[in-house]
């Protein structure tokens, strides 16, 4: 695998951070996944149940070489090959056929979920799981109607459980029951506007401080994107301004929503538009008087002044003409030379004094002892470099009780060219499992999701790992070790850990799997 320097990959724009789960790796979900990877999102999970078909070629990122292969697996391989900075995993599964625990695990490890499936039942189930896990979700799709070109209009509904927004069920109840549909006529060019808008929505949800977050409107969470094609007659009232993006308010239902338990503050008569009929948008009144263009009048260039100080001589020349000025200039020159010689002597003395007490930073982190954070390069004057330290789960005695999927949070400066890996040591088989990493310079604080044990249960319904104490390790590695970890398919034995990775350990904390 090609190792690319991150500072050069993202030399032209800032990398966006976050973990995203994309359910549905078809035309829309596939291109959204590709653009999110290039934006910097990592890790990325792709879940889809379908295989690549000949009819998908005109509107899918994959090509003829992947015909017959599972879309999720083939697309994950393509992204990992073409864009190594993104850690991407393909999952060849039907979301509806996963167990409830598996669904919650997949959703819970993501910062944002993109639901781009072609079935209403799957979209609604994703909505329920995201609400339970308190994870924001984005629902992109294209409109299908026999009277308009496929993919002429796309929609993006975003839901944030903590921002009092209508959920997906609220939106589909408002629009009426919709059948499953797949856009078969739209090509790649037709859905690019929808894809780009969806990526901006996801970026805004990942980081509210990002400039892309301005696309979000809490009062109008449904966005309609118009492709770059002539507007059909029935949509001209909606896109009368020729803008490619319109915002629509999704009303809460009159009765509590079964999914999010929200309802309208005041009961209003229901509005039952069909699937493709849009809410009425009132066009602005035309001006009563015609607009008359006014010729722009450029300002005249000012004439140069004929004199600066009136009838007087230039003031600087008059000042220098004073009889005492030569003596002042000579005295100033002597004082300046004395100060310069003193400064040079002071700097030389300071360098000599500090030579015996300052050691060069180690060039090989692997030579440092276990449990000691590798030295980070000194920051600018007045700043203090923080060592790598896990802050959550905290160090407690007895160990902290945790569920199966935990969020490992910490602080510390990741030196340039280094990689922070999180490992979990499983007491059952004694293996050390890599969970995820943060590259330099990294966010502050940094966050990595980790799995603590498994959900395999015995005949009493108790998980085999309940009550076990796991150790979470933070490792600050070099480029060579980073590449070796990413190429490793399974856990590390005790011998492999001690010979290859133990000396990189920066911090650790024990956690106990809750029963």
C-alpha positions as a printed Julia matrix, in Angstrom:
515×3 Matrix{Float64}:
   0.0     0.0     0.0
   1.28    3.44   -0.93
   2.19    5.66    2.03
   1.33    9.28    1.29
   2.43   12.24    3.44
  -0.74   13.74    4.86
   0.61   17.29    4.87
   1.07   17.09    1.1
  -2.25   15.33    0.42
  -4.13   18.09    2.26
  -1.89   20.95    1.25
  -4.75   22.7    -0.57
  -7.55   22.31    1.96
  -8.04   21.32    5.58
  -8.82   17.68    6.27
 -12.29   17.0     7.69
 -12.35   14.52   10.55
 -15.01   12.07   11.63
 -16.41    8.55   11.27
 -19.26    7.95    8.81
 -21.41    4.89    8.08
 -22.93    4.78    4.58
 -25.83    2.32    4.28
 -26.48    1.74    0.59
 -23.5     1.86   -1.78
 -25.52    2.45   -4.94
 -25.46    5.43   -7.29
 -25.96    8.1    -4.62
 -24.33    6.37   -1.64
 -21.36    5.22   -3.71
 -20.4     8.68   -4.94
 -21.06   10.19   -1.5
 -18.61    7.66   -0.03
 -15.93    8.53   -2.6
 -16.25   12.27   -1.99
 -16.27   11.86    1.8
 -13.05    9.85    1.58
 -11.34   12.59   -0.42
 -12.63   15.17    2.04
 -10.67   13.37    4.76
 -13.42   11.43    6.55
 -11.99    8.32    8.2
 -12.9     5.67    9.2
 -15.6     4.98    6.64
 -17.94    1.97    6.64
 -19.92    0.93    3.53
 -22.84   -1.49    3.9
 -24.8    -2.85    0.93
 -26.53   -6.12    0.04
 -26.35   -5.91   -3.79
 -23.89   -6.94   -6.5
 -22.58   -4.76   -9.31
 -24.78   -5.1   -12.41
 -24.32   -4.02  -16.03
 -27.17   -1.52  -15.66
 -25.25    0.23  -12.87
 -22.24    1.19  -14.99
 -23.54    4.58  -16.2
 -24.26    5.87  -12.69
 -21.86    4.11  -10.31
 -18.24    4.72   -9.26
 -17.34    1.09  -10.05
 -16.55   -0.08  -13.56
 -16.87   -3.16  -15.74
 -14.02   -4.89  -13.94
 -16.2    -5.19  -10.82
 -19.31   -6.68  -12.46
 -20.79   -9.42  -10.29
 -18.91   -8.37   -7.16
 -20.57   -7.06   -3.97
 -20.78   -3.29   -4.3
 -19.72   -2.55   -0.72
 -16.59   -4.73   -0.84
 -15.5    -3.65   -4.33
 -16.03    0.05   -3.59
 -14.15   -0.18   -0.29
 -11.19   -1.74   -2.1
 -11.27    0.94   -4.78
 -11.3     3.79   -2.25
  -8.52    2.23   -0.19
  -6.43    1.71   -3.33
  -7.03    5.13   -4.89
  -7.0     7.13   -1.66
  -4.91    5.42    1.07
  -5.41    8.12    3.78
  -8.98    6.87    4.25
  -9.57    3.75    6.32
 -12.6     2.14    4.69
 -14.39   -1.13    5.41
 -16.96   -2.82    3.18
 -19.79   -4.85    4.74
 -21.74   -7.19    2.43
 -24.96   -7.41    4.46
 -28.61   -6.39    4.45
 -29.11   -3.87    7.26
 -32.6    -5.21    7.96
 -31.27   -8.75    8.46
 -28.71   -7.73   11.08
 -29.52   -8.28   14.74
 -30.53   -5.27   16.8
 -27.17   -5.36   18.62
 -25.28   -5.43   15.32
 -27.32   -2.51   14.01
 -26.65   -0.48   17.16
 -22.94   -1.34   17.04
 -22.57   -0.17   13.44
 -24.52    3.03   14.0
 -22.99    3.73   17.41
 -19.42    3.78   16.1
 -20.24    6.51   13.55
 -20.44   10.26   14.04
 -22.92   10.58   11.14
 -24.93    7.96    9.22
 -25.82    8.35    5.52
 -28.92    6.3     4.66
 -28.99    5.91    0.86
 -31.0     2.73    0.41
 -33.88    2.24   -2.03
 -36.42    0.79    0.42
 -38.62    2.78    2.79
 -38.56   -0.01    5.38
 -34.77    0.11    5.59
 -34.7     3.92    5.75
 -37.21    3.9     8.61
 -35.28    1.24   10.51
 -32.08    3.27   10.17
 -34.05    6.25   11.48
 -35.12    4.28   14.58
 -31.6     3.02   15.32
 -30.03    6.47   14.86
 -32.57    8.03   17.22
 -31.83    5.35   19.81
 -28.06    5.83   19.48
 -28.42    9.65   19.32
 -26.45    9.76   16.04
 -27.22   12.35   13.31
 -28.41   10.92   10.0
 -28.67   12.14    6.4
 -31.2    10.71    3.94
 -30.36   11.54    0.29
 -32.37   10.29   -2.68
 -33.63   11.1    -6.16
 -37.25   11.55   -7.2
 -38.78    8.97   -9.5
 -41.74    9.92  -11.7
 -42.72    8.82  -15.19
 -43.5    12.4   -16.25
 -40.08   13.89  -15.42
 -36.49   12.84  -16.15
 -34.93   10.59  -13.54
 -32.65   12.4   -11.08
 -33.86   15.83  -12.19
 -34.73   16.56   -8.55
 -32.95   15.09   -5.56
 -33.73   15.58   -1.9
 -31.66   15.59    1.29
 -33.31   15.23    4.69
 -31.04   15.55    7.71
 -31.98   14.61   11.27
 -30.13   15.55   14.44
 -31.58   14.02   17.64
 -30.16   16.84   19.79
 -31.43   19.75   17.66
 -35.2    19.11   17.77
 -35.5    18.33   14.06
 -38.25   16.2    12.5
 -37.15   12.62   11.94
 -37.42   10.54    8.76
 -40.77    9.08    9.84
 -42.13   12.59   10.43
 -41.15   13.5     6.86
 -42.57   10.39    5.21
 -45.81   10.68    7.18
 -46.15   14.27    5.99
 -45.66   13.24    2.38
 -47.84   10.17    2.55
 -46.94    6.53    2.01
 -44.26    6.06   -0.62
 -43.41    2.86   -2.39
 -39.93    1.54   -2.97
 -38.36    2.95   -6.11
 -35.04    2.98   -7.89
 -33.94    5.65  -10.34
 -32.86    3.74  -13.45
 -32.63    6.58  -15.96
 -30.34    9.01  -14.15
 -26.64    9.05  -15.01
 -23.61   10.08  -13.0
 -23.78   13.66  -14.31
 -27.43   13.96  -13.24
 -26.85   13.19   -9.56
 -23.64   15.18   -8.95
 -25.49   18.22   -7.55
 -27.26   15.97   -5.04
 -23.99   14.23   -4.1
 -22.08   17.48   -3.53
 -24.87   18.94   -1.4
 -25.06   15.71    0.64
 -21.31   15.79    1.31
 -21.58   19.38    2.54
 -24.44   18.42    4.88
 -22.39   15.55    6.33
 -19.36   17.83    6.78
 -21.53   20.4     8.56
 -22.91   17.78   10.94
 -19.42   16.43   11.67
 -18.1    19.88   12.58
 -20.54   22.71   13.38
 -17.62   25.17   13.07
 -16.88   24.1     9.5
 -17.79   26.66    6.81
 -19.91   23.96    5.15
 -22.19   23.93    8.2
 -23.81   27.07    6.82
 -25.8    24.82    4.49
 -27.81   23.57    7.51
 -31.07   25.29    8.47
 -32.7    23.9    11.62
 -36.11   25.25   10.57
 -35.96   23.8     7.03
 -34.25   20.42    7.18
 -35.4    19.15    3.78
 -33.32   20.37    0.83
 -34.29   19.92   -2.81
 -31.47   19.89   -5.34
 -32.12   20.49   -9.04
 -29.79   18.94  -11.59
 -28.17   20.9   -14.4
 -30.92   20.2   -16.92
 -33.96   22.09  -18.29
 -36.64   22.4   -15.6
 -39.77   20.34  -16.17
 -43.0    22.36  -16.37
 -44.39   21.04  -13.09
 -41.26   22.17  -11.19
 -40.87   25.67  -12.64
 -42.82   27.26   -9.79
 -40.45   25.65   -7.29
 -37.16   26.55   -8.96
 -38.32   29.91  -10.32
 -35.15   31.61   -9.07
 -32.97   29.21  -11.09
 -31.19   28.25   -7.87
 -30.16   24.6    -7.72
 -30.99   24.26   -3.99
 -34.26   25.0    -2.2
 -35.09   24.61    1.51
 -38.42   23.19    2.7
 -39.82   23.07    6.23
 -40.91   19.6     7.34
 -43.88   19.94    9.72
 -44.15   17.78   12.81
 -47.14   15.39   12.81
 -50.3    16.34   14.7
 -49.92   13.31   16.95
 -46.69   12.18   18.61
 -44.38   10.49   16.1
 -43.91    6.78   16.91
 -40.17    7.12   16.25
 -39.09   10.45   17.79
 -42.16   11.2    19.95
 -42.39   14.78   18.62
 -45.5    16.57   17.38
 -46.64   19.95   16.15
 -46.92   22.69   18.76
 -50.27   23.74   17.3
 -52.6    21.4    15.46
 -52.85   22.27   11.8
 -54.97   20.74    9.04
 -53.01   17.89    7.44
 -51.4    18.48    4.06
 -51.44   15.24    2.01
 -49.33   15.89   -1.12
 -48.36   12.88   -3.28
 -44.77   11.66   -3.39
 -43.58   14.02   -6.12
 -45.92   16.93   -5.48
 -44.08   19.72   -3.72
 -45.12   22.19   -1.04
 -46.41   25.41   -2.51
 -43.73   28.08   -2.89
 -44.91   31.64   -3.41
 -42.95   33.49   -6.06
 -42.04   37.12   -5.32
 -44.17   39.86   -6.85
 -42.62   41.41   -9.98
 -41.47   45.03   -9.59
 -44.06   47.69  -10.43
 -41.52   49.8   -12.29
 -39.06   48.46  -14.82
 -35.44   48.31  -13.86
 -33.39   50.86  -15.8
 -29.69   50.1   -15.84
 -27.51   53.03  -14.8
 -24.23   53.6   -16.5
 -21.42   53.19  -14.0
 -19.47   56.38  -13.43
 -15.86   55.67  -12.54
 -14.21   58.25  -10.24
 -11.82   60.69  -11.81
  -8.16   60.22  -10.95
  -7.11   63.12   -8.67
  -4.65   65.59  -10.09
  -1.17   65.48   -8.57
  -0.47   68.27   -6.06
   1.55   71.21   -7.37
   3.29   71.71   -4.02
   3.48   69.93   -0.68
   4.24   72.54    1.93
   3.01   75.71    0.35
   5.72   78.33   -0.1
   8.01   76.73    2.49
  11.05   74.57    1.73
  10.68   70.78    2.31
  10.71   70.24    6.08
  13.19   67.35    6.18
  15.78   69.29    4.21
  15.37   72.26    6.56
  15.87   70.02    9.59
  19.03   68.4     8.25
  20.46   71.81    7.47
  20.74   72.66   11.17
  24.41   73.08   12.34
  24.2    70.52   15.19
  22.95   67.56   13.0
  26.38   66.07   12.05
  27.25   65.64   15.73
  23.88   63.97   16.46
  24.3    61.48   13.61
  27.85   60.5    14.67
  26.77   59.96   18.3
  23.81   57.78   17.24
  26.02   55.58   15.07
  28.47   54.92   17.95
  25.66   53.96   20.36
  24.18   51.54   17.8
  27.5    49.74   17.29
  28.02   49.3    21.06
  24.52   47.76   21.45
  25.08   45.35   18.51
  28.41   44.09   19.93
  26.79   43.48   23.35
  23.9    41.51   21.83
  26.25   39.23   19.87
  28.29   38.48   23.01
  25.13   37.66   25.0
  23.84   35.21   22.38
  27.22   33.42   22.21
  27.35   33.04   26.01
  23.77   31.68   26.13
  24.52   29.02   23.51
  27.56   27.84   25.43
  25.61   27.57   28.71
  22.73   25.55   27.2
  24.85   23.05   25.28
  25.38   20.67   28.23
  21.72   20.58   29.35
  19.73   20.09   26.11
  19.64   16.73   24.35
  18.5    16.18   20.77
  15.08   14.59   20.37
  15.32   10.81   19.83
  15.14    9.79   16.19
  13.7     6.36   16.92
  10.64    6.19   19.17
  11.03    2.42   19.48
  14.0     2.83   21.83
  11.88    4.45   24.54
  10.65    2.44   27.55
   7.07    1.16   27.77
   4.45    3.38   29.4
   6.49    6.52   28.7
   5.19    9.0    26.14
   7.7     9.62   23.3
   9.16   13.11   23.25
   7.2    15.49   21.06
   8.91   18.3    19.18
   9.04   21.62   20.98
   6.23   24.0    20.03
   6.41   27.73   19.5
   7.8    29.91   22.26
   5.42   30.14   25.19
   3.61   26.82   24.48
   3.9    23.51   26.32
   3.85   20.2    24.44
   1.34   17.74   25.93
   2.27   14.05   26.27
  -0.15   11.45   24.92
  -2.62   10.48   27.64
  -5.93    8.59   27.69
  -8.55   10.62   29.57
 -11.65    8.44   28.94
 -12.12    5.7    30.07
 -10.57    7.11   33.26
  -8.19    5.21   35.49
 -10.26    3.86   38.37
  -9.84    1.16   40.98
 -11.83   -1.03   40.47
 -11.61   -0.59   36.68
 -14.27    1.45   34.94
 -17.4    -0.47   33.9
 -17.89   -0.14   30.13
 -20.25   -1.49   27.42
 -18.95   -3.41   24.42
 -18.3    -0.4    22.16
 -16.46    2.44   23.92
 -15.16    5.83   22.92
 -11.49    6.28   23.79
 -10.69    9.96   24.28
  -7.39   11.53   25.08
  -5.14   14.54   24.93
  -1.62   15.12   23.72
   0.35   16.42   20.77
   0.91   13.95   17.93
   4.37   14.78   16.5
   4.75   15.41   12.8
   5.04   12.16   10.86
   3.78   10.01   13.77
   0.56    8.0    14.12
  -1.48    7.39   17.27
  -2.93    3.84   17.39
  -5.41    2.51   19.95
  -5.12   -1.21   20.83
  -7.3    -3.4    23.06
  -5.83   -6.45   24.83
  -8.36   -9.28   25.09
  -7.8   -11.43   28.21
  -9.62  -14.42   26.72
  -7.15  -15.22   23.94
  -4.34  -12.89   24.98
  -4.26  -11.04   21.66
  -3.78   -7.31   21.09
  -6.27   -5.88   18.55
  -5.8    -2.55   16.69
  -8.97   -0.44   16.88
  -8.19    2.75   15.0
  -5.72    5.58   14.68
  -5.29    9.35   14.54
  -2.68   10.89   12.24
  -0.59   13.98   12.9
  -1.45   16.71   13.71
  -4.74   15.22   14.91
  -7.75   16.83   16.6
  -7.72   18.02   20.21
  -8.94   16.06   22.03
  -8.63   12.97   19.83
 -11.3    10.24   19.77
 -11.12    6.59   18.6
 -13.94    4.03   18.85
 -12.93    0.62   20.23
 -14.58   -2.78   20.66
 -14.19   -4.35   24.09
 -14.96   -8.06   23.73
 -17.74   -9.69   21.75
 -21.46  -10.34   22.13
 -21.23  -14.14   21.82
 -23.41  -15.55   24.63
 -23.56  -18.89   26.41
 -26.67  -20.99   27.11
 -27.66  -18.67   29.96
 -27.68  -15.56   27.73
 -24.54  -14.12   29.33
 -21.87  -12.77   26.99
 -18.59  -14.66   27.3
 -16.62  -11.45   27.86
 -18.86   -9.93   30.53
 -16.88   -9.12   33.68
 -13.51   -9.45   31.92
 -10.88   -6.76   32.38
  -9.43   -5.39   29.12
  -6.46   -3.08   28.69
  -6.66   -0.12   26.3
  -3.28    1.03   24.94
  -2.27    4.22   23.16
   0.72    3.76   20.83
   2.63    6.54   19.09
   4.23    4.85   16.07
   6.43    5.77   13.14
   5.52    5.42    9.44
   7.0     1.93    9.02
   5.13    0.51   12.03
   1.93    2.28   10.94
   2.09    0.55    7.56
   2.76   -2.8     9.25
  -0.25   -2.42   11.57
  -2.58   -1.51    8.69
  -1.39   -4.55    6.73
  -1.94   -6.88    9.71
  -5.27   -8.72    9.36
  -5.72   -9.97   12.92
  -4.61   -9.52   16.5
  -1.02   -9.58   17.75
   0.24  -12.33   20.02
   2.16  -11.52   23.23
   5.43  -12.3    21.5
   4.6   -10.11   18.5
   3.51   -7.32   20.84
   6.69   -7.38   22.89
   9.02   -7.58   19.9
   7.25   -5.08   17.6
   4.87   -2.79   19.48
   5.34   -2.75   23.26
   8.08   -0.13   23.15
   5.73    2.28   21.33
   3.2     2.27   24.19
   2.52    5.81   25.42
  -0.35    5.26   27.84
  -2.78    2.56   28.97
  -5.82    2.1    31.18
  -7.77   -0.99   32.34
 -11.49   -1.24   31.67
 -13.99   -3.86   32.79
 -16.66   -5.15   30.42
 -20.04   -4.64   32.1
 -22.16   -7.72   32.75
